[in-house]
Amino acid sequence: MHKILIVEDDKSIARLLELEMEHENYEVAVAYDGDEALELYESFKPDIILLDIMLPIRDGFEIAEIIRNYDKEVGIIMLTAKGELEERVRGLKHADDYIVKPFEIEEIFARIESLLRRLGKTRDNLKADNIELFVERMQVFVDDEEIHLSLTEFNILKTLLINKNIVVSKEKIMEEVWGYSEEDNKNIVEVYMNYLRKKLGKSSKLIKTVRGVGYVIREGEE
């Protein structure tokens, strides 16, 4: 289970992020000021830090600089109401990504998953409703019963779960699963998607086709 440290002085935003991250099976710690952030960083050892810029005691820029000076591996995503180019450039000197408030929670998840991949860290498990996929063990369970997928089917499902609630194009699926994307071969995605849906049974309703674009797993939809 990956660890997320949320550093945010607005307690309502911090609580929202905490609940959403826990729902996605992340282990979460929350800090409300700069000093507490540094203390929790030492003890909690997070994989990703969601770091607000405007904080009491020490601002996000200072925290990012301190941490980055002796830790090149932790992922840092800055959250801020400031969207000016100068602020973004300053933030990205020490952070990996930058998100301007207000934001959609789906964007936060997508940025976290993208950063984890860039850092070479895969999640132990990915989940949507009653479907659970274990990356390292290469197992998939529906209602706690294992189903057996081919490697291609497994990788398609993994790609959709990593990008849960985000539409994934056929081109993107081909790049992730087959390592290339060619217009003439996009129908191969449809073929394997049909195989996958048959094996998922009733749970295949979670996979939605977005006509002319690709596919998306939307949790909680019929």
MDAnalysis code that builds the backbone (N, CA, C; Angstrom):
import MDAnalysis as mda
import numpy as np

u = mda.Universe.empty(666, n_residues=222, atom_resindex=np.repeat(np.arange(222), 3), trajectory=True)
u.add_TopologyAttr("name", ["N", "CA", "C"] * 222)
u.add_TopologyAttr("resid", np.arange(1, 223))
u.add_TopologyAttr("resname", ["MET", "HIS", "LYS", "ILE", "LEU", "ILE", "VAL", "GLU", "ASP", "ASP", "LYS", "SER", "ILE", "ALA", "ARG", "LEU", "LEU", "GLU", "LEU", "GLU", "MET", "GLU", "HIS", "GLU", "ASN", "TYR", "GLU", "VAL", "ALA", "VAL", "ALA", "TYR", "ASP", "GLY", "ASP", "GLU", "ALA", "LEU", "GLU", "LEU", "TYR", "GLU", "SER", "PHE", "LYS", "PRO", "ASP", "ILE", "ILE", "LEU", "LEU", "ASP", "ILE", "MET", "LEU", "PRO", "ILE", "ARG", "ASP", "GLY", "PHE", "GLU", "ILE", "ALA", "GLU", "ILE", "ILE", "ARG", "ASN", "TYR", "ASP", "LYS", "GLU", "VAL", "GLY", "ILE", "ILE", "MET", "LEU", "THR", "ALA", "LYS", "GLY", "GLU", "LEU", "GLU", "GLU", "ARG", "VAL", "ARG", "GLY", "LEU", "LYS", "HIS", "ALA", "ASP", "ASP", "TYR", "ILE", "VAL", "LYS", "PRO", "PHE", "GLU", "ILE", "GLU", "GLU", "ILE", "PHE", "ALA", "ARG", "ILE", "GLU", "SER", "LEU", "LEU", "ARG", "ARG", "LEU", "GLY", "LYS", "THR", "ARG", "ASP", "ASN", "LEU", "LYS", "ALA", "ASP", "ASN", "ILE", "GLU", "LEU", "PHE", "VAL", "GLU", "ARG", "MET", "GLN", "VAL", "PHE", "VAL", "ASP", "ASP", "GLU", "GLU", "ILE", "HIS", "LEU", "SER", "LEU", "THR", "GLU", "PHE", "ASN", "ILE", "LEU", "LYS", "THR", "LEU", "LEU", "ILE", "ASN", "LYS", "ASN", "ILE", "VAL", "VAL", "SER", "LYS", "GLU", "LYS", "ILE", "MET", "GLU", "GLU", "VAL", "TRP", "GLY", "TYR", "SER", "GLU", "GLU", "ASP", "ASN", "LYS", "ASN", "ILE", "VAL", "GLU", "VAL", "TYR", "MET", "ASN", "TYR", "LEU", "ARG", "LYS", "LYS", "LEU", "GLY", "LYS", "SER", "SER", "LYS", "LEU", "ILE", "LYS", "THR", "VAL", "ARG", "GLY", "VAL", "GLY", "TYR", "VAL", "ILE", "ARG", "GLU", "GLY", "GLU", "GLU"])
u.atoms.positions = np.array([
    [0.846, -1.191, 0.000],
    [0.000, 0.000, 0.000],
    [0.886, 1.247, 0.000],
    [0.645, 2.149, -0.942],
    [1.443, 3.357, -1.013],
    [0.966, 4.414, -0.010],
    [1.929, 5.241, 0.410],
    [1.654, 6.245, 1.445],
    [1.574, 7.638, 0.838],
    [0.517, 8.367, 1.226],
    [0.314, 9.743, 0.767],
    [0.339, 10.669, 1.973],
    [1.215, 11.671, 1.943],
    [1.225, 12.715, 2.969],
    [0.529, 13.945, 2.407],
    [-0.568, 14.339, 3.040],
    [-1.319, 15.535, 2.638],
    [-0.882, 16.686, 3.523],
    [-0.411, 17.762, 2.908],
    [0.001, 18.959, 3.653],
    [-0.901, 20.098, 3.212],
    [-1.861, 20.443, 4.047],
    [-2.906, 21.408, 3.671],
    [-3.468, 22.039, 4.940],
    [-3.420, 23.382, 5.022],
    [-3.902, 24.044, 6.231],
    [-5.416, 24.241, 6.252],
    [-6.072, 24.148, 5.099],
    [-7.532, 24.216, 5.056],
    [-8.059, 22.835, 5.453],
    [-8.615, 22.736, 6.645],
    [-8.977, 21.427, 7.187],
    [-10.092, 20.737, 6.412],
    [-10.987, 21.516, 5.794],
    [-12.056, 20.894, 5.014],
    [-11.489, 20.240, 3.756],
    [-10.538, 20.914, 3.100],
    [-9.893, 20.336, 1.917],
    [-9.050, 19.131, 2.324],
    [-8.316, 19.278, 3.422],
    [-7.470, 18.176, 3.900],
    [-8.309, 16.940, 4.208],
    [-9.448, 17.146, 4.842],
    [-10.311, 16.013, 5.211],
    [-10.894, 15.347, 3.969],
    [-11.299, 16.160, 2.986],
    [-11.823, 15.613, 1.740],
    [-10.772, 14.751, 1.047],
    [-9.562, 15.271, 0.942],
    [-8.483, 14.509, 0.310],
    [-8.172, 13.233, 1.086],
    [-8.168, 13.343, 2.400],
    [-7.879, 12.176, 3.247],
    [-8.891, 11.062, 3.002],
    [-10.189, 11.415, 3.008],
    [-11.238, 10.408, 2.815],
    [-11.160, 9.781, 1.429],
    [-10.918, 10.613, 0.421],
    [-10.842, 10.096, -0.944],
    [-9.633, 9.179, -1.123],
    [-8.499, 9.564, -0.538],
    [-7.294, 8.744, -0.663],
    [-7.465, 7.400, 0.066],
    [-8.074, 7.436, 1.229],
    [-8.306, 6.192, 1.970],
    [-9.261, 5.283, 1.210],
    [-10.261, 5.877, 0.562],
    [-11.205, 5.092, -0.232],
    [-10.488, 4.373, -1.373],
    [-9.405, 4.971, -1.867],
    [-8.628, 4.368, -2.954],
    [-7.513, 3.456, -2.422],
    [-7.590, 3.139, -1.153],
    [-6.653, 2.187, -0.522],
    [-5.231, 2.717, -0.376],
    [-5.084, 4.021, -0.252],
    [-3.790, 4.593, 0.113],
    [-3.720, 4.730, 1.629],
    [-2.515, 4.621, 2.169],
    [-2.292, 4.933, 3.583],
    [-2.012, 6.430, 3.665],
    [-2.689, 7.133, 4.571],
    [-2.675, 8.600, 4.544],
    [-2.251, 9.183, 5.887],
    [-1.469, 10.257, 5.818],
    [-1.177, 11.098, 6.987],
    [-1.430, 12.541, 6.571],
    [-1.802, 13.384, 7.543],
    [-2.161, 14.772, 7.246],
    [-1.383, 15.722, 8.141],
    [-0.821, 16.764, 7.530],
    [-0.153, 17.840, 8.274],
    [-0.811, 19.160, 7.907],
    [-0.878, 20.070, 8.899],
    [-1.582, 21.338, 8.684],
    [-0.655, 22.548, 8.654],
    [0.642, 22.344, 8.913],
    [1.595, 23.453, 8.810],
    [2.958, 22.904, 8.389],
    [3.886, 23.810, 8.114],
    [5.175, 23.419, 7.578],
    [6.003, 22.549, 8.490],
    [6.079, 22.884, 9.764],
    [6.878, 22.088, 10.701],
    [6.308, 20.685, 10.880],
    [4.985, 20.602, 10.996],
    [4.343, 19.297, 11.147],
    [4.584, 18.448, 9.898],
    [4.601, 19.100, 8.744],
    [4.858, 18.378, 7.494],
    [6.229, 17.719, 7.505],
    [7.242, 18.455, 7.949],
    [8.597, 17.906, 7.989],
    [8.719, 16.778, 9.012],
    [8.049, 16.927, 10.157],
    [8.070, 15.878, 11.179],
    [7.414, 14.591, 10.657],
    [6.242, 14.755, 10.005],
    [5.538, 13.584, 9.482],
    [6.298, 12.948, 8.324],
    [6.964, 13.776, 7.531],
    [7.760, 13.227, 6.438],
    [8.810, 12.269, 6.990],
    [9.459, 12.648, 8.084],
    [10.502, 11.813, 8.684],
    [9.942, 10.507, 9.231],
    [8.798, 10.586, 9.912],
    [8.267, 9.394, 10.586],
    [7.401, 8.529, 9.670],
    [6.659, 9.150, 8.769],
    [5.688, 8.441, 7.939],
    [6.323, 7.861, 6.673],
    [7.357, 8.526, 6.165],
    [8.078, 8.096, 4.952],
    [7.124, 7.874, 3.777],
    [6.512, 8.945, 3.299],
    [5.513, 8.808, 2.228],
    [6.136, 8.517, 0.861],
    [5.309, 7.961, -0.023],
    [5.704, 7.799, -1.426],
    [5.403, 9.072, -2.218],
    [4.289, 9.732, -1.859],
    [3.846, 10.955, -2.535],
    [3.460, 11.991, -1.488],
    [3.828, 13.248, -1.737],
    [3.394, 14.363, -0.882],
    [2.503, 15.280, -1.705],
    [1.261, 15.485, -1.236],
    [0.375, 16.496, -1.815],
    [0.585, 17.760, -0.986],
    [1.226, 18.749, -1.571],
    [1.781, 19.868, -0.801],
    [1.165, 21.201, -1.194],
    [0.398, 21.772, -0.275],
    [-0.122, 23.121, -0.482],
    [1.028, 24.121, -0.363],
    [0.925, 25.248, -1.070],
    [2.001, 26.250, -1.007],
    [1.811, 27.219, 0.151],
    [0.600, 27.746, 0.309],
    [0.351, 28.752, 1.351],
    [0.076, 28.054, 2.678],
    [1.115, 27.958, 3.511],
    [1.016, 27.242, 4.784],
    [1.556, 28.098, 5.925],
    [1.082, 27.843, 7.160],
    [1.682, 28.508, 8.325],
    [3.108, 28.018, 8.573],
    [3.916, 28.865, 9.157],
    [5.285, 28.587, 9.614],
    [6.268, 28.488, 8.445],
    [6.118, 27.469, 7.611],
    [6.951, 27.328, 6.409],
    [6.032, 27.109, 5.210],
    [6.314, 27.785, 4.091],
    [5.453, 27.575, 2.930],
    [5.896, 26.333, 2.153],
    [5.083, 25.964, 1.177],
    [5.333, 24.751, 0.420],
    [6.639, 24.774, -0.351],
    [7.036, 25.951, -0.848],
    [8.295, 26.052, -1.575],
    [9.472, 25.653, -0.679],
    [9.468, 26.171, 0.553],
    [10.555, 25.869, 1.482],
    [10.565, 24.389, 1.856],
    [9.375, 23.844, 2.112],
    [9.287, 22.428, 2.480],
    [9.813, 21.552, 1.346],
    [9.368, 21.848, 0.120],
    [9.806, 21.058, -1.040],
    [11.314, 21.127, -1.205],
    [11.877, 22.317, -1.016],
    [13.328, 22.473, -1.173],
    [14.089, 21.688, -0.110],
    [13.631, 21.756, 1.134],
    [14.290, 21.035, 2.223],
    [14.273, 19.535, 1.960],
    [13.084, 19.019, 1.601],
    [12.941, 17.572, 1.387],
    [13.753, 17.124, 0.169],
    [13.678, 17.904, -0.897],
    [14.346, 17.503, -2.138],
    [15.865, 17.524, -2.030],
    [16.401, 18.336, -1.118],
    [17.850, 18.413, -0.960],
    [18.475, 17.087, -0.532],
    [17.686, 16.244, 0.179],
    [18.252, 14.966, 0.589],
    [17.360, 13.774, 0.238],
    [16.325, 13.991, -0.553],
    [15.485, 12.881, -0.994],
    [15.035, 13.141, -2.427],
    [15.636, 12.422, -3.368],
    [15.299, 12.597, -4.781],
    [14.191, 11.645, -5.227],
    [13.774, 10.732, -4.345],
    [12.847, 9.679, -4.742],
    [11.383, 9.986, -4.434],
    [11.118, 10.699, -3.351],
    [9.729, 10.963, -2.987],
    [9.072, 11.837, -4.051],
    [7.801, 11.521, -4.370],
    [7.059, 12.324, -5.342],
    [6.391, 13.511, -4.665],
    [6.493, 14.674, -5.264],
    [5.893, 15.891, -4.699],
    [4.958, 16.522, -5.726],
    [3.686, 16.654, -5.347],
    [2.698, 17.337, -6.177],
    [2.225, 18.560, -5.414],
    [2.433, 19.737, -5.976],
    [2.027, 20.972, -5.310],
    [0.571, 21.311, -5.628],
    [-0.163, 21.698, -4.606],
    [-1.549, 22.142, -4.730],
    [-1.616, 23.606, -4.324],
    [-2.144, 24.447, -5.187],
    [-2.162, 25.864, -4.860],
    [-3.249, 26.600, -5.609],
    [-3.682, 27.721, -5.035],
    [-4.642, 28.593, -5.702],
    [-3.948, 29.530, -6.670],
    [-2.628, 29.546, -6.639],
    [-1.862, 30.440, -7.500],
    [-1.511, 29.736, -8.806],
    [-1.990, 30.305, -9.916],
    [-1.746, 29.680, -11.198],
    [-0.826, 30.453, -12.111],
    [-0.206, 31.524, -11.603],
    [0.663, 32.328, -12.452],
    [1.897, 31.544, -12.879],
    [2.393, 31.864, -14.061],
    [3.533, 31.152, -14.621],
    [4.734, 31.187, -13.679],
    [5.008, 32.346, -13.076],
    [6.162, 32.471, -12.180],
    [6.057, 31.496, -11.012],
    [4.846, 31.351, -10.454],
    [4.635, 30.442, -9.326],
    [4.811, 28.993, -9.767],
    [4.300, 28.653, -10.957],
    [4.434, 27.277, -11.443],
    [5.900, 26.926, -11.676],
    [6.624, 27.849, -12.292],
    [8.041, 27.599, -12.560],
    [8.807, 27.417, -11.257],
    [8.530, 28.281, -10.280],
    [9.208, 28.177, -8.982],
    [8.878, 26.845, -8.307],
    [7.607, 26.446, -8.357],
    [7.204, 25.194, -7.721],
    [7.841, 23.983, -8.356],
    [7.941, 23.981, -9.684],
    [8.467, 22.818, -10.399],
    [9.979, 22.676, -10.295],
    [10.648, 23.633, -9.673],
    [12.088, 23.472, -9.427],
    [12.345, 22.341, -8.440],
    [11.391, 22.111, -7.554],
    [11.576, 21.071, -6.535],
    [10.455, 20.033, -6.519],
    [9.339, 20.322, -7.202],
    [8.212, 19.390, -7.226],
    [8.161, 18.659, -8.570],
    [7.390, 17.552, -8.599],
    [7.238, 16.765, -9.818],
    [6.030, 17.192, -10.630],
    [5.047, 17.784, -9.962],
    [3.826, 18.177, -10.647],
    [3.188, 19.337, -9.896],
    [2.193, 19.979, -10.514],
    [1.630, 21.223, -10.001],
    [0.163, 21.262, -10.397],
    [-0.736, 21.366, -9.427],
    [-2.167, 21.408, -9.705],
    [-2.763, 22.672, -9.079],
    [-3.523, 23.411, -9.879],
    [-4.119, 24.662, -9.420],
    [-5.525, 24.399, -8.881],
    [-5.821, 24.965, -7.725],
    [-7.168, 24.889, -7.149],
    [-8.087, 25.865, -7.895],
    [-9.382, 25.555, -7.988],
    [-10.041, 24.315, -7.549],
    [-9.723, 23.175, -8.512],
    [-9.694, 21.963, -7.987],
    [-9.352, 20.799, -8.801],
    [-10.431, 19.734, -8.649],
    [-10.465, 18.822, -9.610],
    [-11.345, 17.653, -9.529],
    [-10.554, 16.513, -8.908],
    [-11.192, 15.738, -8.039],
    [-10.478, 14.673, -7.340],
    [-9.956, 13.629, -8.322],
    [-10.683, 13.435, -9.447],
    [-10.213, 12.477, -10.459],
    [-8.864, 12.904, -11.027],
    [-8.659, 14.213, -11.152],
    [-7.378, 14.706, -11.662],
    [-6.258, 14.397, -10.671],
    [-6.553, 14.547, -9.380],
    [-5.549, 14.236, -8.360],
    [-5.125, 12.772, -8.467],
    [-6.117, 11.873, -8.555],
    [-5.799, 10.446, -8.659],
    [-4.970, 10.157, -9.903],
    [-5.357, 10.763, -11.020],
    [-4.628, 10.521, -12.268],
    [-3.184, 10.997, -12.161],
    [-2.975, 12.157, -11.546],
    [-1.616, 12.687, -11.395],
    [-0.790, 11.801, -10.453],
    [-1.413, 11.314, -9.383],
    [-0.711, 10.436, -8.443],
    [-0.275, 9.147, -9.142],
    [-1.206, 8.519, -9.856],
    [-0.885, 7.261, -10.538],
    [0.194, 7.476, -11.594],
    [0.100, 8.582, -12.327],
    [1.114, 8.885, -13.340],
    [2.481, 9.066, -12.695],
    [2.525, 9.766, -11.568],
    [3.796, 10.004, -10.885],
    [4.358, 8.705, -10.318],
    [3.504, 7.856, -9.759],
    [3.966, 6.561, -9.246],
    [4.595, 5.736, -10.355],
    [3.995, 5.773, -11.550],
    [4.571, 5.029, -12.676],
    [5.929, 5.607, -13.060],
    [6.026, 6.932, -13.093],
    [7.296, 7.569, -13.445],
    [8.382, 7.245, -12.435],
    [7.980, 7.083, -11.184],
    [8.941, 6.758, -10.130],
    [9.238, 5.262, -10.053],
    [8.565, 4.499, -10.920],
    [8.799, 3.052, -10.935],
    [8.117, 2.326, -9.800],
    [7.057, 2.913, -9.249],
    [6.335, 2.290, -8.144],
    [4.962, 1.867, -8.634],
    [4.647, 0.587, -8.523],
    [3.329, 0.106, -8.900],
    [2.521, -0.161, -7.640],
    [1.234, 0.061, -7.727],
    [0.371, -0.203, -6.578],
    [0.215, -1.701, -6.368],
    [0.119, -2.099, -5.106],
    [-0.064, -3.509, -4.786],
    [-1.376, -4.022, -5.350],
    [-2.428, -3.220, -5.259],
    [-3.712, -3.642, -5.787],
    [-4.490, -2.456, -6.334],
    [-5.307, -2.755, -7.318],
    [-6.178, -1.761, -7.940],
    [-7.597, -2.287, -7.817],
    [-8.541, -1.364, -7.554],
    [-9.889, -1.845, -7.257],
    [-10.944, -0.909, -7.816],
    [-12.055, -1.511, -8.277],
    [-13.257, -0.770, -8.656],
    [-14.454, -1.638, -8.299],
    [-15.259, -1.145, -7.384],
    [-16.401, -1.910, -6.885],
    [-15.966, -3.323, -6.484],
    [-16.508, -4.360, -7.125],
    [-16.202, -5.739, -6.704],
    [-15.068, -6.372, -7.501],
    [-14.379, -5.578, -8.311],
    [-13.225, -6.078, -9.071],
    [-11.948, -5.638, -8.364],
    [-11.048, -6.574, -8.100],
    [-9.770, -6.239, -7.471],
    [-8.637, -6.928, -8.231],
    [-7.643, -6.141, -8.597],
    [-6.501, -6.644, -9.365],
    [-5.232, -6.458, -8.548],
    [-4.456, -7.548, -8.396],
    [-3.191, -7.509, -7.673],
    [-2.058, -7.518, -8.692],
    [-1.320, -6.399, -8.740],
    [-0.331, -6.189, -9.790],
    [0.798, -7.195, -9.716],
    [1.447, -7.289, -8.560],
    [2.622, -8.144, -8.438],
    [2.272, -9.624, -8.572],
    [1.135, -10.030, -8.010],
    [0.732, -11.437, -8.062],
    [0.051, -11.803, -9.373],
    [-0.317, -10.789, -10.151],
    [-1.015, -10.977, -11.424],
    [-2.284, -11.815, -11.232],
    [-3.082, -11.398, -10.255],
    [-4.344, -12.074, -9.985],
    [-5.485, -11.068, -10.041],
    [-6.653, -11.557, -10.452],
    [-7.853, -10.730, -10.499],
    [-8.974, -11.469, -9.781],
    [-9.705, -10.735, -8.926],
    [-10.814, -11.311, -8.189],
    [-12.081, -10.499, -8.453],
    [-13.182, -11.213, -8.616],
    [-14.507, -10.598, -8.717],
    [-15.351, -11.193, -7.612],
    [-15.854, -10.337, -6.730],
    [-16.597, -10.812, -5.552],
    [-15.781, -11.841, -4.771],
    [-14.475, -11.567, -4.654],
    [-13.531, -12.391, -3.891],
    [-13.278, -13.769, -4.506],
    [-13.754, -14.000, -5.732],
    [-13.454, -15.240, -6.432],
    [-12.510, -14.937, -7.586],
    [-11.422, -15.715, -7.685],
    [-10.421, -15.448, -8.712],
    [-10.949, -15.799, -10.098],
    [-10.673, -14.917, -11.062],
    [-10.944, -15.222, -12.464],
    [-9.607, -15.239, -13.196],
    [-9.513, -16.048, -14.217],
    [-8.234, -16.232, -14.902],
    [-8.243, -15.497, -16.233],
    [-7.338, -14.544, -16.363],
    [-7.225, -13.730, -17.565],
    [-5.918, -14.040, -18.286],
    [-5.932, -13.847, -19.597],
    [-4.678, -13.907, -20.345],
    [-3.852, -12.679, -19.970],
    [-2.566, -12.694, -20.325],
    [-1.702, -11.555, -20.017],
    [-2.228, -10.282, -20.665],
    [-2.712, -10.385, -21.893],
    [-3.239, -9.200, -22.589],
    [-4.483, -8.675, -21.894],
    [-5.401, -9.559, -21.531],
    [-6.618, -9.147, -20.829],
    [-6.279, -8.504, -19.495],
    [-5.325, -9.103, -18.790],
    [-4.891, -8.570, -17.493],
    [-4.355, -7.150, -17.653],
    [-3.531, -6.929, -18.658],
    [-2.920, -5.615, -18.845],
    [-3.926, -4.563, -19.299],
    [-4.927, -4.978, -20.053],
    [-5.989, -4.029, -20.429],
    [-6.756, -3.600, -19.185],
    [-7.130, -4.587, -18.356],
    [-7.869, -4.267, -17.132],
    [-7.020, -3.394, -16.213],
    [-5.751, -3.705, -16.089],
    [-4.859, -2.891, -15.247],
    [-4.810, -1.452, -15.741],
    [-4.701, -1.268, -17.054],
    [-4.653, 0.091, -17.631],
    [-5.922, 0.861, -17.306],
    [-7.076, 0.197, -17.415],
    [-8.346, 0.867, -17.118],
    [-8.465, 1.198, -15.629],
    [-8.001, 0.300, -14.755],
    [-8.099, 0.537, -13.318],
    [-7.140, 1.633, -12.857],
    [-5.954, 1.680, -13.436],
    [-5.016, 2.749, -13.105],
    [-5.617, 4.108, -13.440],
    [-6.384, 4.139, -14.532],
    [-7.003, 5.388, -14.993],
    [-8.485, 5.431, -14.666],
    [-8.869, 4.833, -13.540],
    [-10.282, 4.756, -13.158],
    [-10.959, 6.116, -13.221],
    [-12.154, 6.151, -13.835],
    [-12.962, 7.364, -14.010],
    [-12.392, 8.323, -15.057],
    [-11.368, 7.888, -15.781],
    [-10.793, 8.689, -16.855],
    [-10.899, 7.888, -18.149],
    [-11.394, 8.511, -19.208],
    [-11.539, 7.823, -20.488],
    [-10.155, 7.539, -21.069],
    [-9.920, 6.271, -21.423],
    [-8.639, 5.855, -22.003],
    [-8.869, 5.546, -23.484],
    [-8.136, 6.206, -24.351],
    [-8.307, 6.003, -25.786],
    [-7.790, 4.633, -26.204],
    [-8.246, 4.172, -27.357],
    [-7.747, 2.903, -27.893],
    [-6.250, 2.997, -28.165],
    [-5.813, 4.166, -28.637],
    [-4.387, 4.366, -28.891],
    [-3.575, 4.208, -27.610],
    [-4.084, 4.785, -26.527],
    [-3.386, 4.697, -25.244],
    [-3.325, 3.249, -24.757],
    [-4.420, 2.520, -24.917],
    [-4.438, 1.119, -24.507],
    [-3.422, 0.316, -25.312],
    [-3.376, 0.567, -26.615],
    [-2.416, -0.151, -27.456],
    [-0.981, 0.140, -27.029],
    [-0.701, 1.407, -26.726],
    [0.651, 1.774, -26.297],
    [1.017, 1.093, -24.987],
    [0.060, 1.057, -24.042],
    [0.334, 0.476, -22.728],
    [0.446, -1.055, -22.781],
    [-0.394, -1.690, -23.614],
    [-0.490, -3.151, -23.610],
    [0.397, -3.801, -24.672],
    [0.391, -3.233, -25.886],
    [1.154, -3.833, -26.979],
    [2.466, -3.087, -27.282],
    [2.605, -1.875, -26.739],
    [3.840, -1.135, -26.937],
    [3.897, -0.334, -28.215],
    [2.796, -0.266, -28.949],
    [2.737, 0.549, -30.162],
    [1.288, 0.927, -30.421],
    [1.068, 1.881, -31.322],
    [-0.288, 2.302, -31.666],
    [-0.360, 2.541, -33.163],
    [-1.172, 1.732, -33.848],
    [-1.356, 1.885, -35.287],
    [-2.839, 1.939, -35.599],
    [-3.227, 2.896, -36.431],
    [-4.638, 3.113, -36.749],
    [-5.301, 1.849, -37.284],
    [-4.600, 1.106, -38.144],
    [-5.192, -0.069, -38.785],
    [-5.428, -1.221, -37.820],
    [-4.784, -1.181, -36.667],
    [-4.871, -2.302, -35.730],
    [-5.710, -2.013, -34.487],
    [-6.401, -0.854, -34.470],
    [-7.138, -0.488, -33.265],
    [-8.279, -1.453, -32.953],
    [-8.778, -2.184, -33.979],
    [-9.877, -3.115, -33.707],
    [-9.442, -4.283, -32.836],
    [-8.117, -4.500, -32.714],
    [-7.641, -5.569, -31.820],
    [-8.016, -5.262, -30.373],
    [-8.093, -3.973, -30.030],
    [-8.507, -3.570, -28.684],
    [-9.950, -4.010, -28.448],
    [-10.808, -3.815, -29.434],
    [-12.211, -4.204, -29.306],
    [-12.336, -5.717, -29.123],
    [-11.534, -6.472, -29.866],
    [-11.574, -7.937, -29.763],
    [-11.233, -8.386, -28.350],
    [-10.115, -7.873, -27.816],
    [-9.698, -8.291, -26.478],
    [-10.603, -7.711, -25.389],
    [-11.209, -6.556, -25.654],
    [-12.155, -5.999, -24.691],
    [-13.368, -6.914, -24.576],
    [-13.797, -7.485, -25.687],
    [-14.912, -8.442, -25.643],
    [-14.549, -9.689, -24.845],
    [-13.312, -10.179, -25.038],
    [-12.848, -11.325, -24.250],
    [-12.883, -10.990, -22.755],
    [-12.360, -9.811, -22.422],
    [-12.293, -9.389, -21.019],
    [-13.686, -9.270, -20.419],
    [-14.595, -8.661, -21.143],
    [-15.952, -8.472, -20.630],
    [-16.636, -9.813, -20.362],
    [-16.437, -10.768, -21.242],
    [-17.045, -12.089, -21.040],
    [-16.544, -12.725, -19.754],
    [-15.266, -12.595, -19.478],
    [-14.696, -13.210, -18.272],
    [-15.122, -12.471, -16.995],
    [-15.357, -11.175, -17.116],
    [-15.804, -10.401, -15.949],
    [-17.277, -10.634, -15.639],
    [-18.032, -11.166, -16.597],
    [-19.447, -11.446, -16.372],
    [-20.241, -10.182, -16.103],
    [-21.083, -10.236, -15.080],
    [-21.941, -9.091, -14.761],
    [-21.138, -7.844, -14.397],
    [-19.943, -8.058, -13.877],
    [-19.116, -6.908, -13.477],
    [-18.575, -6.134, -14.682],
    [-18.733, -6.685, -15.884],
    [-18.278, -5.972, -17.082],
    [-19.053, -4.679, -17.297],
    [-20.192, -4.525, -16.598],
    [-20.977, -3.293, -16.732],
    [-20.192, -2.073, -16.255],
    [-19.137, -2.309, -15.459],
    [-18.310, -1.187, -14.999],
    [-17.509, -0.571, -16.146],
    [-17.245, -1.360, -17.198],
    [-16.469, -0.854, -18.333],
    [-17.429, -0.211, -19.327],
    [-17.290, 1.082, -19.508],
    [-18.143, 1.829, -20.419],
    [-17.397, 2.120, -21.722],
    [-18.096, 1.971, -22.822],
    [-17.535, 2.349, -24.121],
    [-17.877, 3.805, -24.400],
    [-16.873, 4.597, -24.697],
    [-17.087, 5.991, -25.089],
    [-16.907, 6.033, -26.605],
    [-18.002, 6.107, -27.314],
    [-17.998, 5.947, -28.771],
    [-17.033, 6.909, -29.448],
    [-16.197, 6.351, -30.296],
    [-15.259, 7.163, -31.052],
    [-14.012, 7.553, -30.286],
    [-13.933, 7.160, -29.006],
    [-12.775, 7.550, -28.185],
    [-12.078, 6.322, -27.600],
    [-12.777, 5.624, -26.695],
    [-12.140, 4.492, -26.033],
    [-13.015, 3.915, -24.948],
    [-12.434, 3.672, -23.764],
    [-13.135, 2.990, -22.684],
    [-12.823, 3.635, -21.340],
    [-13.724, 3.420, -20.385],
    [-13.519, 3.948, -19.041],
    [-14.192, 3.020, -18.038],
    [-13.527, 2.831, -16.893],
    [-14.171, 2.150, -15.764],
    [-14.695, 3.236, -14.837],
    [-16.006, 3.232, -14.651],
    [-16.647, 4.200, -13.748],
    [-17.248, 3.431, -12.580],
    [-16.708, 3.681, -11.399],
    [-17.123, 2.953, -10.203],
    [-18.514, 3.385, -9.785],
    [-19.326, 2.390, -9.388],
    [-20.637, 2.686, -8.826],
    [-21.720, 2.922, -9.845],
    [-21.425, 2.754, -11.159],
    [-22.441, 2.965, -12.182],
    [-22.990, 1.635, -12.669],
    [-24.266, 1.668, -13.052],
    [-24.896, 0.468, -13.616],
    [-24.716, 0.453, -15.120],
])
